[in-house]
Each structure stands twice: as C-alpha cells, then as structure tokens.
Amino acid sequence: MTFIDQWLRPDIKNISAYHVPKSKNLLKLDAMESPFGIPQDQKDEFLKYIDQSEINRYPDAELTQLKDTLRALMDIPEEFEVLLGNGSDELIQLLALACNKDDLIMSFEPSFVMYEMVSKYAHLNYCGVKLDSNFDINLSKTLQTINTKKPKLIFIAYPNNPTGNAFDYDSIIEIIRTTDALVVLDEAYYAYSDKSFLSEILNYSNLVVLRTISKIGFAGLRLGLLIGSKETIIQLNKLRLPYNINTLTQASANFLLQDRQQILKNAQLLIEERQRLFDELSMISQLKVFPSQANFLLVQSEEAQSLHSSLIKNGILVKGFAAKSDLTRFIRITISEPNENNTLIAAIKDFYG
Ligand SMILES: *Cc1c(COP(=O)(O)O)cnc(C)c1O
C-alpha cells in the first residue's frame, strides 16, 4: 500500500477525475466554447490595457470595477449582490462547502456533471431525479423527492446541459415554493435562452442565479458569478478564498466585456446557426435532434458511438458519452460559426452516405 492509499479519505479513491479529451488539431465542438476570439482591431488596445496590471501586487480584493462591468453586461439590478468565482464551477463548490455534514444535494438526471462531482468532493449526499422522456422535469416525482429526502441545495441548469432544453418555468417556480432548500438556477447559457430567473430573486428568498462568461466567448478567463439578495451573498462570500479572481482575469474581463454589442451580436449569430444546424441535421432520417435554448444541440442516433469516432477521424471533436451512460446513443454538438458548422454538416452527411 502506498502512503497516499492509506492516508486518503476512502471515498476519494472511488472518484474518477474530470476527463478532458485530447483536442490537438481537432475542430473543437465538444465544450460549448465560443468560436469568436478577441476582435483583431481590439488586440493592441487590449494588450496596452493588460500591460497596466501590477502583477507584483495581490489582485483587487473588492472587485468593484469587475462587478460593475458584469452588472452592465447582464443587466443585474442594483438591489442584488454579486459573488465572483474562478469559473462558476468554483461557486458550485463554494455552495457545497456551505452545507452541513449529511446534507443532500439534489439535481436532475441527466444534467451538469459537476453538481454530483462537487457533492462527492465535499462528502455530501447526492440525488439526481430522472427527467422525463422529453428531458423535462417530472414535477410529481421531483416534489415527492423533495418531500422525502429534504435536500439542502438544489441545482437546476436552465437551459440544461447536456440536453439543451429549458425546463418548464412554472414547474421550477413550484419547486422553489415547495422546498426549504437553497435553489440555484444555473444560467450558464443565459445568452442563448428566451427566459431567465434573475428577476425572480426579488420574489423568493431561497433563490440564487449562477452565471458564467465561459459560454459567451471567455472560457479561458475562468470567471463565474452568483447573483442573489444582499443578505444571502454577504453570508456566502465568507467562504470565498481571498483574491480568487486573478489580476489578469480582472483586467481582461474589464476590457473585453465592455463591448456588449459585440457579445450580443455573436450570441445572435450562434442562435441563428443553431436553427440552421437543427434544420440541416433534422433532415437526416437516422438522427433525432432535440430543441435547444443553448449554444449546442443534443443529437440521438443508433450509431452515436461510431459517428463520434468517425468525426474524430475526420478532424472534428464533438462530445460523446460513455458506453454505460444513459446517453450512450447521443452526441452533443457545440454550435460554431458558419464555416465550421458546414464542415461538421458535411462530415455527418458523409457518414450516413
Ligand atoms: C459549462 C457549465 C458551467 C461551468 O462554467 P465555468 O464558469 O466555465 O466553470 C456551469 N454550469 C453549466 C450548466 C455549464 O454547462
């Protein structure tokens, strides 16, 4: 037995590390990244701005400017407070840290894998309520689970990853009303979705909204935000590590997020491409394409596993699911700009001959 084997908390040995597939030289359509980088005509000014950063000093701890930038970008009302994380993943972990020993975290199945992983890291119980055949919330089963298992924290991805749909709004309201749990509406894909729960924070003291800039073009900066009432955020903020948002992320975001029009325009283009890709792929009889409110499409196919590997052979990486997963007959495709989408469409058409 190695030292670490006898030293480590036993349950950690059974956790498998978060897997990131190799993507070198592949067209990357697996992780909901935006295809749009920093506009060429902004690069010089951007570098000049970054150059003013004092790397020898700790980052701004108050994060005032960055919070104001995010408030302006996302129309966050004055009366709400904002907590920033090194990616929204860090905030998911922070919320788990706020739970008590033996508490239960609830979410849905299938949904974002980090909810369950973070529950395990924090040594908490986890329960994923199965979605119905349209990947919507089964309300009676959900309310029953809330009633019997009394979750402390409920994560609802809205729109959901990896299915792409936005759950029924009224069902979510019913859940928020019923439960004593803190309900986290994870709006990572807010920019591609028709509706948001942001304004509902005024109506429900147990509601917070989680967002990120990862899916709107800035995954490399690692910046997420939790939005809630002042009372709620002031308490949760105690669990944030000091200086968790580094100086370069702060400076980059302050500069790049000013261009709200460009960010909205990019999102709009991806929404249009989503429709085009949906229509094109729906014409292939062997595929079932699910409606999406996000920057990706979930696609069902009997040949999902071989389609996935065939696309890799053709230089395209989409998200596949493990053979033992409920989603083994699915792939998830990130929407990109027109040229890259055309490459993907051609490769899939080729596969089906
Ligand atoms: C991608 C994603 C996140 C993670 O975002 P980061 O800010 O990059 O950590 C959170 N929630 C959902 C539902 C996501 O799909």
The ligand as an ORCA input file, in Angstrom:
! r2SCAN-3c Opt
* xyz 0 1
  C     -20.215     24.996    -18.636
  C     -21.121     24.995    -17.480
  C     -20.713     25.507    -16.242
  C     -19.249     25.795    -15.938
  O     -18.883     27.040    -16.218
  P     -17.460     27.624    -15.797
  O     -17.818     29.024    -15.458
  O     -16.625     27.508    -17.025
  O     -16.915     26.869    -14.640
  C     -21.632     25.580    -15.213
  N     -22.875     25.121    -15.379
  C     -23.301     24.591    -16.536
  C     -24.692     24.092    -16.653
  C     -22.431     24.501    -17.618
  O     -22.838     23.908    -18.743
*
